[in-house]
């Protein structure tokens, strides 16, 4: 009865908003018959490699994006050919933990159906690129046969639930990982459309009475992201997500979670009504309440999020529009009980711990640096082959980090020597012997496949870091971790707006440069240079790095220094993101 009441509230709010003009995607969802649309018919049409416009939106809920190779656009247009359409598939990995067999199957499918690479995403998911339409259904079916899935990896629903890998706190991590998986399962859409279209499930005649028990007929206004972190590590960047849980550990036991709401990274160039936002920590819940709290926060966003303007539809804007106190009161109302007061916690950083770690159980963990999250073989570095061979003998699991790296986790003492020998054989034993800046880097996919990209990111950031490393070497900062991130557009998939150095694509070879993000992901950055030419990146950063080396205080991080030195002003919250930008930043 409670859920029915909330569905009725959602419908009333939808009717009220329909007096205004609903965003186009709302109509697509309403007409979709619970995410079915005409996807099945479109998949059967072999005259084109594409799907209809509406189905391109709906297929996101099933875990896929239609893309095309933008490197080939001009040539194909010249020869009057259809764009080189293909599909990206995102595989959900709740908590970022996969079995060796799942790794082997993912590796196989990367060759058989995709472009021969595996992308480790910033949301602890696997991603395939280059899958043609005729292989799409078979790929999704085989992903499910490997005990994984793609449903809700994209779309206006809760996406892959992230969890701090923290192998050296494994006793707590077991509980935290279970919470991530429980939340993910509970918030997975109930529609049978996914099974019908991709898994040959029996078609069920639907009626107006069919309901999504949590999402309702129109699902959420926009995507929704949930994370769980175990202090002192904030490697999942809880402040950049819609809903986050901060594990509170007392005397070695998990006693509950602080609840944080309203984080988000996306913005739009030139539109000051859009901005990234840091989450507010509003209360505390017990471990037994974490799934219930997740559901009710999602319901608050379902019922009160904006459905008329997709640029204003993320939960961060709902929190800003109503205020954190109102959100807490409404959440307590939906829960039927009150969250407790916020408990003390402290984050130290948001990076990964590389190399070997032994946990209290006597198991070993090896964190492998994976530049840009791209697992592939190159002539001098057969990383994919090496990981395949390790998976064949591994008796633990693989853990994807939110920084696009990989932990070969829970290696037993009897297997360590074998794993170590394979790491050496395939050149991975010294993967982390890089500059601390490179180890602290993130890049989104961007060109050539992302349709939103304005500039390069994954293919270009390594080159930028190589240039900057020369400056770091000059002043003795090779081993100082400075977070650096690059995205091809301002949607923020690589979380650039909370890094100490962030590059956001403006156009071909042009970037906005942001400085001053918190080293632990706790503060937004500020625009330092607009429309910076790629050729000027090194010369722009060099004097700032030089001053940091000479003038920093003991223990002072780069993001804190650039604020103290006056390069940018501190950006505490989203409303400050476009304020107090120095004139020289805009006149570049």
C-alpha positions as CSV (number, residue, x, y, z in Angstrom):
1,X,0.0,0.0,0.0
2,X,2.9,2.3,0.8
3,X,4.5,1.9,-2.6
4,X,1.1,2.4,-4.3
5,X,0.7,5.7,-2.5
6,X,4.1,6.8,-3.7
7,X,3.3,5.8,-7.3
8,X,0.1,7.9,-7.0
9,X,2.2,10.8,-5.8
10,X,4.6,10.3,-8.8
11,X,1.7,10.3,-11.2
12,X,0.2,13.4,-9.7
13,X,3.5,15.2,-10.0
14,X,3.8,14.0,-13.6
15,X,0.4,15.4,-14.4
16,X,1.3,18.7,-12.8
17,X,4.5,19.0,-14.8
18,X,2.7,18.0,-18.0
19,X,0.9,21.4,-17.7
20,X,4.4,22.6,-18.7
21,X,6.2,20.9,-21.6
22,X,7.8,17.6,-20.5
23,X,11.2,16.8,-21.8
24,X,11.1,14.7,-24.9
25,X,12.6,11.6,-23.1
26,X,9.6,11.6,-20.8
27,X,7.3,10.9,-23.8
28,X,9.6,8.2,-25.1
29,X,9.4,6.4,-21.7
30,X,5.6,6.8,-21.5
31,X,5.1,5.3,-24.9
32,X,7.8,2.6,-24.5
33,X,5.6,0.0,-22.8
34,X,8.1,-0.3,-20.0
35,X,11.2,0.0,-22.0
36,X,10.2,-2.3,-24.9
37,X,9.6,0.4,-27.6
38,X,10.3,-1.1,-31.0
39,X,13.8,-2.4,-30.1
40,X,13.1,-6.0,-31.1
41,X,11.7,-4.8,-34.5
42,X,14.7,-2.5,-35.0
43,X,17.2,-5.3,-34.2
44,X,15.5,-7.4,-36.9
45,X,15.9,-4.7,-39.6
46,X,19.2,-5.5,-41.4
47,X,18.9,-2.7,-43.9
48,X,20.7,-0.4,-41.5
49,X,23.2,-0.6,-38.7
50,X,21.2,1.9,-36.7
51,X,18.1,2.0,-34.5
52,X,15.3,4.6,-34.5
53,X,15.8,7.7,-32.5
54,X,13.4,6.7,-29.8
55,X,15.0,3.2,-29.5
56,X,18.4,4.7,-29.2
57,X,17.2,6.3,-26.0
58,X,15.5,3.2,-24.7
59,X,18.4,0.9,-25.4
60,X,20.4,2.8,-22.8
61,X,18.2,1.3,-20.1
62,X,19.3,-2.1,-21.4
63,X,23.0,-1.2,-21.0
64,X,23.9,0.0,-24.5
65,X,24.6,3.2,-26.5
66,X,24.5,3.5,-30.2
67,X,27.7,5.1,-31.5
68,X,29.7,5.5,-34.7
69,X,33.4,5.8,-35.5
70,X,33.9,9.5,-35.8
71,X,37.3,9.0,-37.3
72,X,35.6,7.5,-40.4
73,X,32.7,10.0,-40.7
74,X,34.2,12.2,-43.4
75,X,35.4,9.4,-45.6
76,X,32.1,7.5,-45.4
77,X,30.1,10.7,-46.1
78,X,32.3,11.3,-49.2
79,X,31.5,7.8,-50.5
80,X,27.8,8.3,-49.6
81,X,27.9,5.5,-47.0
82,X,25.9,5.2,-43.8
83,X,27.9,6.1,-40.7
84,X,30.0,3.3,-39.3
85,X,27.5,2.5,-36.6
86,X,28.3,0.2,-33.7
87,X,27.2,-0.2,-30.1
88,X,28.9,0.2,-26.8
89,X,27.8,-2.3,-24.1
90,X,28.3,-1.6,-20.4
91,X,28.4,-4.6,-18.1
92,X,27.3,-4.1,-14.5
93,X,29.7,-5.3,-11.9
94,X,28.1,-4.4,-8.5
95,X,30.8,-3.4,-6.1
96,X,33.4,-3.9,-8.9
97,X,34.1,-7.6,-8.1
98,X,34.2,-10.2,-10.8
99,X,35.3,-13.9,-10.7
100,X,38.2,-15.3,-12.8
101,X,35.7,-17.1,-15.0
102,X,33.8,-13.9,-15.6
103,X,37.1,-12.2,-16.6
104,X,37.9,-15.0,-19.0
105,X,34.4,-14.7,-20.6
106,X,34.7,-10.9,-20.8
107,X,38.1,-11.3,-22.5
108,X,36.7,-13.8,-25.0
109,X,33.8,-11.6,-25.9
110,X,36.1,-8.6,-26.4
111,X,37.7,-10.5,-29.2
112,X,34.7,-12.3,-30.6
113,X,32.2,-9.4,-30.7
114,X,34.0,-6.1,-29.8
115,X,37.2,-4.3,-30.9
116,X,39.6,-6.5,-28.9
117,X,39.8,-4.3,-25.9
118,X,38.2,-4.1,-22.5
119,X,37.5,-0.7,-21.0
120,X,37.4,-0.5,-17.2
121,X,35.1,2.4,-16.4
122,X,35.1,5.0,-13.6
123,X,32.0,3.2,-12.3
124,X,33.7,-0.1,-11.8
125,X,32.1,-1.7,-14.9
126,X,33.3,-3.4,-18.0
127,X,32.7,-1.7,-21.3
128,X,32.8,-3.1,-24.9
129,X,33.1,-0.9,-28.0
130,X,32.6,-1.6,-31.6
131,X,29.8,-4.2,-31.4
132,X,27.8,-4.3,-34.7
133,X,24.0,-4.5,-34.5
134,X,23.9,-8.1,-35.7
135,X,26.0,-9.2,-32.8
136,X,24.3,-7.1,-30.1
137,X,21.7,-9.6,-28.9
138,X,24.2,-12.5,-28.9
139,X,26.7,-10.5,-26.9
140,X,24.1,-9.5,-24.2
141,X,22.9,-13.1,-24.0
142,X,26.4,-14.4,-23.5
143,X,27.1,-11.8,-20.9
144,X,24.1,-13.1,-18.9
145,X,25.2,-16.6,-19.4
146,X,28.5,-15.5,-17.6
147,X,26.3,-14.5,-14.6
148,X,26.6,-10.8,-15.4
149,X,24.1,-8.4,-17.0
150,X,23.8,-5.1,-18.7
151,X,20.3,-3.9,-17.6
152,X,20.3,-0.5,-15.9
153,X,24.0,0.0,-16.7
154,X,22.8,3.2,-18.5
155,X,19.5,5.1,-18.7
156,X,17.2,7.0,-16.3
157,X,17.6,4.5,-13.4
158,X,20.1,3.6,-10.7
159,X,23.3,2.5,-12.4
160,X,26.1,0.2,-11.3
161,X,26.5,0.5,-7.5
162,X,30.1,1.3,-6.6
163,X,32.1,0.1,-3.6
164,X,35.5,0.8,-2.2
165,X,37.7,-2.2,-3.0
166,X,39.9,-1.7,0.1
167,X,41.5,-5.1,0.2
168,X,43.5,-4.4,3.3
169,X,40.1,-3.8,5.2
170,X,38.7,-7.1,3.8
171,X,36.7,-8.0,7.0
172,X,34.7,-4.8,6.6
173,X,34.7,-4.9,2.9
174,X,32.7,-8.2,2.8
175,X,29.8,-6.4,4.5
176,X,30.1,-3.3,2.4
177,X,30.3,-5.4,-0.8
178,X,27.2,-7.3,0.2
179,X,25.4,-3.9,0.8
180,X,26.4,-2.7,-2.7
181,X,25.1,-5.9,-4.3
182,X,21.9,-5.8,-2.3
183,X,21.2,-2.2,-3.3
184,X,21.9,-3.1,-6.9
185,X,19.6,-6.0,-7.0
186,X,16.8,-4.2,-5.2
187,X,16.9,-1.2,-7.5
188,X,17.1,-3.2,-10.8
189,X,14.1,-2.4,-13.0
190,X,11.4,-5.1,-12.7
191,X,10.2,-4.9,-16.4
192,X,10.4,-8.1,-18.3
193,X,11.4,-6.2,-21.4
194,X,15.1,-7.0,-21.0
195,X,14.5,-10.8,-20.8
196,X,12.0,-10.7,-23.7
197,X,14.3,-8.8,-26.1
198,X,17.7,-10.1,-25.3
199,X,17.3,-13.5,-23.5
200,X,14.3,-14.9,-25.5
201,X,12.1,-14.8,-22.4
202,X,8.4,-15.4,-22.7
203,X,6.5,-12.3,-23.8
204,X,3.9,-11.3,-21.3
205,X,0.9,-9.2,-22.3
206,X,1.0,-5.9,-20.5
207,X,-1.7,-3.6,-19.4
208,X,-2.1,-0.3,-17.7
209,X,-2.0,-2.0,-14.4
210,X,1.6,-3.1,-14.9
211,X,3.9,-1.1,-12.6
212,X,7.5,-0.8,-11.8
213,X,7.3,-1.1,-8.0
214,X,10.0,1.5,-7.4
215,X,10.4,3.5,-10.6
216,X,6.8,3.8,-11.9
217,X,5.9,4.1,-15.6
218,X,8.4,6.9,-16.4
219,X,11.4,5.8,-14.3
220,X,13.6,8.6,-13.0
221,X,14.0,12.0,-14.5
222,X,17.7,11.3,-15.2
223,X,20.4,8.8,-14.3
224,X,21.1,8.0,-10.7
225,X,24.5,7.0,-9.1
226,X,25.2,5.3,-5.8
227,X,28.5,4.6,-4.1
228,X,29.8,3.2,-0.8
229,X,33.2,4.2,0.6
230,X,35.3,2.9,3.6
231,X,37.3,5.8,5.1
232,X,40.1,6.8,4.9
233,X,39.9,5.9,1.2
234,X,37.5,7.9,-1.0
235,X,38.5,6.1,-4.2
236,X,34.8,5.9,-5.3
237,X,34.5,9.8,-5.0
238,X,31.3,9.7,-2.9
239,X,30.9,13.5,-3.1
240,X,30.4,13.3,-6.9
241,X,27.5,10.9,-6.7
242,X,23.7,11.2,-6.3
243,X,23.6,9.0,-3.2
244,X,26.5,7.7,-1.2
245,X,27.1,5.8,2.0
246,X,30.2,6.4,4.1
247,X,31.0,3.3,6.2
248,X,31.5,4.0,9.9
249,X,33.8,1.5,11.5
250,X,34.2,1.4,15.3
251,X,36.5,-1.1,17.1
252,X,36.9,-3.0,13.8
253,X,33.1,-3.4,13.2
254,X,30.8,-1.8,10.7
255,X,28.2,0.1,12.8
256,X,26.4,1.9,9.9
257,X,26.7,4.5,7.2
258,X,26.6,8.3,6.9
259,X,24.2,9.2,4.1
260,X,25.3,11.8,1.5
261,X,23.0,13.2,-1.2
262,X,23.1,15.5,-4.2
263,X,26.6,15.1,-5.8
264,X,27.1,15.2,-9.5
265,X,29.6,16.2,-12.1
266,X,27.9,17.2,-15.4
267,X,27.5,20.7,-16.7
268,X,27.1,22.4,-20.1
269,X,29.6,24.9,-21.6
270,X,28.2,28.4,-21.6
271,X,25.1,27.6,-19.4
272,X,25.6,28.8,-15.9
273,X,22.4,27.2,-14.7
274,X,24.3,23.9,-15.0
275,X,27.2,23.0,-12.6
276,X,28.9,20.2,-10.8
277,X,27.9,19.8,-7.1
278,X,29.4,18.2,-4.0
279,X,27.1,15.9,-2.0
280,X,25.8,16.9,1.4
281,X,26.1,14.5,4.3
282,X,22.7,14.6,6.0
283,X,22.4,11.6,8.4
284,X,23.3,8.2,9.5
285,X,21.7,4.8,9.0
286,X,22.3,1.3,10.3
287,X,23.5,-1.5,8.0
288,X,20.1,-3.0,8.1
289,X,18.5,0.2,6.8
290,X,20.9,0.8,3.9
291,X,18.7,-0.8,1.2
292,X,15.6,0.9,2.5
293,X,17.3,4.3,2.5
294,X,18.5,3.7,-1.1
295,X,15.0,2.9,-2.2
296,X,13.4,5.9,-0.5
297,X,16.0,8.4,-1.8
298,X,15.4,7.1,-5.3
299,X,11.6,7.6,-4.7
300,X,12.1,11.2,-3.6
301,X,14.0,11.9,-6.8
302,X,11.3,10.0,-8.8
303,X,8.5,12.1,-7.3
304,X,10.2,15.6,-7.1
305,X,13.0,15.6,-9.7
306,X,12.5,17.9,-12.7
307,X,11.0,16.3,-15.8
308,X,10.7,19.3,-18.0
309,X,14.4,20.2,-18.5
310,X,16.9,17.3,-18.7
311,X,19.7,19.7,-18.0
312,X,18.1,20.3,-14.6
313,X,16.9,16.8,-14.0
314,X,19.8,15.3,-12.0
315,X,19.2,14.7,-8.2
316,X,21.9,17.4,-7.4
317,X,19.5,20.0,-8.7
318,X,16.6,18.6,-6.7
319,X,18.7,18.9,-3.6
320,X,19.6,22.5,-4.5
321,X,16.0,23.4,-5.4
322,X,14.5,22.1,-2.2
323,X,17.5,22.2,0.1
324,X,19.3,19.4,2.0
325,X,17.1,20.0,5.1
326,X,13.9,19.5,3.1
327,X,15.4,16.4,1.4
328,X,16.2,14.9,4.9
329,X,12.7,15.7,6.2
330,X,11.0,14.2,3.1
331,X,13.3,11.1,3.2
332,X,12.4,10.6,6.9
333,X,8.8,10.9,5.9
334,X,9.1,8.2,3.2
335,X,11.1,6.0,5.5
336,X,8.7,6.2,8.4
337,X,11.6,6.8,10.8
338,X,14.4,9.4,11.2
339,X,18.0,9.1,10.1
340,X,20.4,9.4,13.0
341,X,23.0,12.3,13.4
342,X,26.1,12.2,11.2
343,X,29.0,10.3,12.7
344,X,32.7,11.5,12.5
345,X,34.8,10.3,9.5
346,X,37.9,11.4,7.6
347,X,39.1,10.8,4.1
348,X,42.8,11.0,3.2
349,X,42.7,10.6,-0.6
350,X,40.8,9.3,-3.6
351,X,43.6,7.3,-5.2
352,X,44.5,3.6,-5.4
353,X,47.1,1.8,-3.5
354,X,49.4,0.1,-6.0
355,X,51.5,-3.1,-5.8
356,X,51.3,-5.9,-3.3
357,X,49.2,-5.9,-0.1
358,X,48.7,-8.7,2.4
359,X,45.4,-8.6,4.4
360,X,44.6,-9.9,7.9
361,X,43.4,-13.2,6.4
362,X,46.8,-14.0,4.8
363,X,45.5,-13.3,1.3
364,X,47.4,-11.1,-1.2
365,X,46.2,-8.4,-3.5
366,X,48.0,-6.8,-6.4
367,X,46.8,-3.5,-7.8
368,X,47.7,-3.1,-11.5
369,X,47.9,0.4,-13.1
370,X,45.8,0.4,-16.3
371,X,46.3,3.6,-18.2
372,X,42.9,5.1,-19.2
373,X,41.3,1.9,-18.0
374,X,42.0,0.3,-21.4
375,X,43.0,-3.4,-21.2
376,X,44.6,-4.3,-24.5
377,X,47.7,-5.9,-25.9
378,X,50.4,-3.8,-27.6
379,X,53.7,-5.1,-29.2
380,X,55.7,-4.3,-26.1
381,X,53.1,-4.9,-23.4
382,X,50.7,-7.9,-23.8
383,X,48.6,-6.9,-20.7
384,X,45.4,-8.5,-21.9
385,X,47.1,-11.8,-22.6
386,X,48.8,-11.8,-19.2
387,X,45.6,-11.1,-17.3
388,X,43.9,-14.0,-19.3
389,X,46.7,-16.3,-18.2
390,X,46.4,-15.1,-14.6
391,X,42.6,-15.7,-14.6
392,X,43.1,-19.3,-15.6
393,X,45.0,-20.1,-12.4
394,X,43.7,-17.4,-10.1
395,X,41.8,-18.7,-7.0
396,X,40.5,-15.3,-5.8
397,X,38.7,-12.5,-7.7
398,X,39.3,-9.4,-9.8
399,X,38.3,-5.9,-8.4
400,X,37.7,-3.0,-10.7
401,X,38.6,0.3,-9.1
402,X,36.8,3.6,-9.6
403,X,40.1,5.0,-10.9
404,X,40.1,2.6,-13.9
405,X,42.7,0.3,-12.4
406,X,42.5,-3.5,-11.6
407,X,43.1,-5.4,-8.4
408,X,44.0,-9.0,-8.7
409,X,42.5,-9.8,-5.3
410,X,42.4,-12.5,-2.7
411,X,45.4,-14.4,-4.1
412,X,46.1,-17.3,-1.7
413,X,49.6,-17.8,-0.4
414,X,50.0,-21.0,-2.5
415,X,49.1,-19.1,-5.7
416,X,51.1,-15.9,-5.1
417,X,54.3,-17.2,-6.7
418,X,52.5,-18.3,-9.8
419,X,50.7,-15.0,-10.2
420,X,53.9,-13.1,-9.5
421,X,55.7,-15.1,-12.2
422,X,53.0,-14.3,-14.8
423,X,53.1,-10.6,-13.8
424,X,56.8,-10.6,-14.5
425,X,56.5,-12.6,-17.8
426,X,54.0,-10.2,-19.3
427,X,55.6,-7.0,-18.1
428,X,53.0,-6.1,-15.4
429,X,55.2,-6.6,-12.3
430,X,56.3,-2.9,-12.5
431,X,53.1,-1.4,-13.9
432,X,53.0,1.0,-11.0
433,X,56.6,2.2,-11.3
434,X,55.3,5.4,-13.0
435,X,55.1,9.0,-11.8
436,X,52.6,9.5,-9.0
437,X,50.7,11.9,-11.3
438,X,50.2,9.3,-14.0
439,X,49.0,6.8,-11.3
440,X,46.5,9.5,-10.3
441,X,45.0,10.0,-13.7
442,X,41.6,9.3,-15.2
443,X,40.4,9.8,-18.8
444,X,37.0,9.2,-20.3
445,X,36.7,7.4,-23.7
446,X,35.9,10.5,-25.7
447,X,36.8,10.3,-29.4
448,X,36.4,8.4,-31.7
449,X,33.3,6.6,-30.3
450,X,31.5,9.0,-27.9
451,X,29.0,11.1,-29.7
452,X,29.2,13.9,-27.1
453,X,33.0,14.3,-27.2
454,X,34.3,17.7,-28.3
455,X,38.0,16.8,-27.9
456,X,40.3,13.9,-27.2
457,X,40.7,12.4,-23.7
458,X,41.8,8.8,-23.4
459,X,44.0,8.9,-26.5
460,X,45.6,12.3,-25.5
461,X,46.0,12.4,-21.7
462,X,49.0,10.1,-21.6
463,X,50.9,12.5,-23.9
464,X,50.0,15.4,-21.7
465,X,51.2,13.7,-18.7
466,X,54.5,12.8,-20.4
467,X,55.1,16.5,-21.0
468,X,54.1,17.5,-17.5
469,X,56.3,14.7,-16.0
470,X,59.4,16.5,-17.4
471,X,58.4,19.5,-15.4
472,X,57.8,17.4,-12.3
473,X,61.2,15.8,-12.7
474,X,62.9,19.2,-12.9
475,X,61.5,20.2,-9.5
476,X,61.6,16.9,-7.7
477,X,57.9,16.1,-7.7
478,X,57.9,12.8,-9.5
479,X,56.6,10.9,-6.4
480,X,54.0,13.5,-5.4
481,X,50.4,12.4,-6.2
482,X,48.6,15.2,-8.0
483,X,45.2,14.1,-9.3
484,X,44.8,14.9,-13.0
485,X,41.8,14.0,-15.2
486,X,40.7,14.7,-18.7
487,X,37.3,14.5,-20.4
488,X,36.2,15.2,-23.9
489,X,33.1,17.2,-22.9
490,X,31.7,18.7,-19.7
491,X,29.4,15.8,-18.8
492,X,32.0,14.8,-16.3
493,X,32.3,11.0,-16.8
494,X,35.9,11.1,-15.6
495,X,35.0,13.4,-12.6
496,X,37.3,16.2,-13.7
497,X,35.6,18.9,-11.6
498,X,36.9,17.4,-8.3
499,X,40.5,16.7,-9.4
500,X,43.4,19.0,-8.6
501,X,44.1,19.4,-12.3
502,X,41.2,18.9,-14.7
503,X,40.9,19.3,-18.5
504,X,37.5,19.5,-20.1
505,X,37.2,19.5,-23.9
506,X,35.9,22.6,-25.6
507,X,36.7,21.7,-29.2
508,X,39.4,20.0,-31.3
509,X,42.7,20.5,-29.4
510,X,41.1,23.0,-26.9
511,X,40.3,22.5,-23.3
512,X,39.1,24.4,-20.2
513,X,41.7,24.0,-17.5
514,X,40.4,23.7,-13.9
515,X,42.5,23.8,-10.7
516,X,42.0,23.4,-7.0
517,X,39.9,20.3,-6.5
518,X,40.3,18.5,-3.2
519,X,42.9,15.8,-3.0
520,X,40.4,13.5,-1.3
521,X,37.6,14.6,-3.7
522,X,36.0,16.8,-1.1
523,X,36.1,20.1,-3.0
524,X,35.2,21.3,-6.5
525,X,37.8,22.9,-8.8
526,X,37.6,26.3,-10.4
527,X,38.1,27.5,-14.0
528,X,41.7,28.7,-14.5
529,X,42.0,29.0,-18.3
530,X,39.2,28.8,-20.9
531,X,39.8,27.5,-24.4
532,X,43.4,26.6,-23.7
533,X,45.2,25.3,-26.8
534,X,46.6,21.8,-26.3
535,X,50.0,23.0,-27.3
536,X,50.1,25.5,-24.4
537,X,49.2,23.0,-21.6
538,X,52.8,22.4,-20.5
539,X,53.8,26.0,-20.6
540,X,50.7,27.0,-18.6
541,X,51.2,24.3,-15.9
542,X,55.0,24.6,-15.6
543,X,55.3,27.8,-13.6
544,X,52.5,26.7,-11.2
545,X,54.2,23.4,-10.6
546,X,57.5,25.2,-10.0
547,X,56.0,27.5,-7.4
548,X,54.3,24.5,-5.7
549,X,57.6,22.8,-5.4
550,X,59.3,25.9,-3.9
551,X,56.4,27.4,-1.8
552,X,54.3,24.6,-0.5
553,X,53.8,24.0,3.2
554,X,54.5,20.7,4.8
555,X,51.9,18.1,3.8
556,X,50.1,20.7,1.5
557,X,48.4,19.2,-1.5
558,X,48.6,20.8,-4.9
559,X,44.8,21.6,-4.9
560,X,45.2,23.4,-1.6
561,X,48.3,25.3,-2.7
562,X,46.8,26.8,-5.9
563,X,44.0,28.2,-3.8
564,X,46.4,29.6,-1.1
565,X,48.7,31.0,-3.8
566,X,45.8,32.8,-5.4
567,X,45.6,31.0,-8.8
568,X,42.0,30.2,-8.2
569,X,39.4,30.7,-5.4
570,X,38.1,27.8,-3.4
571,X,34.8,26.3,-4.8
572,X,32.9,24.9,-1.8
573,X,29.6,24.1,-3.6
574,X,28.0,24.0,-7.0
575,X,26.5,27.5,-6.7
576,X,30.0,28.9,-6.4
577,X,31.3,27.1,-9.5
578,X,30.8,30.0,-11.9
579,X,31.5,32.7,-9.4
580,X,34.8,34.6,-8.8
581,X,36.5,33.4,-12.0
582,X,39.5,35.6,-12.7
583,X,39.2,37.8,-15.8
584,X,42.4,36.3,-17.3
585,X,40.8,32.9,-17.3
586,X,38.2,34.0,-19.7
587,X,40.5,36.1,-21.9
588,X,42.8,33.3,-22.9
